[in-house]
Amino acid sequence: MDYYDVEKHSGALDSPLSPSSEKRTTIIDDSGAVAGETFEYGNGYYARLQRLAGRFNIEQRGIERVPESERTDDGFRALLNVSTMWLSANLVVSSFAIGVLAKSLFYLGFVDAVLVVLFFNLLSILPVCFFSTFGPRFGLRQMVLSRFWFGWWGVKLICVFNVLACIGWSAVNSIVGAQLLNAVNNDVPGFAGIIIIAVCTFVVCLFGYKVVHAYEFWSWIPTLIIFLIVLGEFAHSGAFVNIPMSVGTSELGGVLSFGATVFGFGTGWTSYAADYTVYQPATQSRRKVFLWTWLGLIIPLLFCEMLGVAIMTATDINNGDNIYQAGYDQSAVGGLLAAVLFPPLGNFGKFCLVILALSIVANNCPNIYSVALTVQVLGRWTQQIPRFVWTFVGTCVYIAIAIPGYSHFEEVLQNFMNFIGYWLAIYEGISLTEHFVFKRGFSGYIPAHYDQPSKLPPSIAAITAFCCGVAGMVVGMSQVWWVGPIAQHAGAPPYGGDVGFELGFAFASVSYLGLRTLELRYFGR
């Protein structure tokens, strides 16, 4: 096998963490893979930081391709790893909070809300399952893989959106956890709860891939027990109200808008998918990876969101004059769960809420681990800063966002979920079209080209198609501050119904078909 020094490669740059005379020395084989031991080569600050990280078994690898010899996450345990990864990340109170929105924001009944949860989740997780199969095949992270669809320069725009998604998800999730802690003890201010969750998440993500998987492998168990206790106590209380579904255009608008929120939550993992399978061998069955990822996603999403839908119906008792509505008014989701647990269980109920609050760590780990990898794709210089440094920076940023957003959680959650659904639908439309139509499957990729700009798409077609997708999003979105002309006809006035992600996907994929055909004819790549 041939090797070469990255100093002689077109991508070599001086590390911003070292004197200009000191270059990062990395050995890359002929497939573009980078051996793990080479991260410690050299005398610059980068190498010193990596050697320090190595002493504490902190993952040193960033976005560099994983060589086959280092893909040790194999066998049935690897399938369990990827499945429990998404099981733990979604069996959390954040998923429960999505179900709560069905009544609080979209005024849906019980049956129609449950049907929305079912069908929009089945649709939303398909891209996550599919892109998870790319990790074992290529040993590349999701945003690095995106270079094959968006090109060297175009992917930087995608990375900006993904950084916003990672930071935004983390902020929203930590707010939910802080609300739970506040419901347990009103003397615990929101900012304290946010900091507690952020520090716990940082410690797990600091150590990298193996520790994240190890934590997620077990963390779902106590959370499941608590949710089953919640389900049992609520069922025993008899507080469930079977709110009937509405009819007409108002119901249509509510279904479409709640569906957009559910879709945004489920498909939000798409831009991280391959990050958590890159250490699996290329011989791993793609069908098995897809299936186990699907199981790890669909079970917790349906369970938690439907439970949220059911418990929120209790706020309708006595026209809203009840402990459930009072709890929700005081501490949002945390107060609602407190109303279920505190009266029958007392202090043990408070303990249950603390466990649910800490479950947010499992939900935030994929965000904070992946944000560091995404930042490294933004430029050569960002890649020269170790992954674990960016993990710390990302943690500080989302704390700074979450604390002032604590008092406006419901509006933040709805707007943010829709934003995620919009841009990821456009991303999926372009990437899936490139994969199936132009690359014609996995055989159309040359993995070694992942860091060679001249051999990647020119980005013109992808960025133009992305803009077309944004146009579709604008005419189909329904927000408090903007209702598109098509959205106005998809429900009752003044907000209509949200069809932004459907139109974003359609506009992007259809326009990309024509634009990419022209781009290939002109540039040949």
Buried (B, 14 or more C-beta within 10 A) or exposed (E): EEEEBBBEEEEBBBBEBBEEEBBBBBBBBEBBBBBBEBBBBBEBBBBBBBBEBBEEEBBBBBBBBBBEEBBEBBEEEBBBBBBBBBBBBBBBBBBBBBBBBBBBBBBBBBEBBBBBBBBBBBBBBBBBBBBBBBBBBBBBBBBBBBBBBBBBBBBBBBBBBBBBBBBBBBBBBBBBBBBBBBBBEEEBBBBBBBBBBBEBBBEBBBBBBBBBBBBBBEBBEBBBEBBEBBBEBBEEBEBBBEBEBBEEBBBBBBBBBBBBBBBBBBBBBBBBBBBBBBBBBEEBEBEBBBBBBBBBBBBBBBBBBBBBBBBBBBBBBEEEEBBBBBBBEBBBBBBBBBBBBBEBBEEEBBBBBBBBBBBBBBBBBBBBBBBBBBBBBBEBEBBBBBBBBBBBEBBEBBBEBBBEBBEEBBEBBBBBBBBBBBBBBBBBBBBBBBBEEBBEEEEEBEBBBBBBBEBBBBBBBBBBBBBBBBBBBBBBBBBEEEBBEBBBBBBBEEBBBBBBBBBBBBBBBBBBBEBBEEBBEEEEE
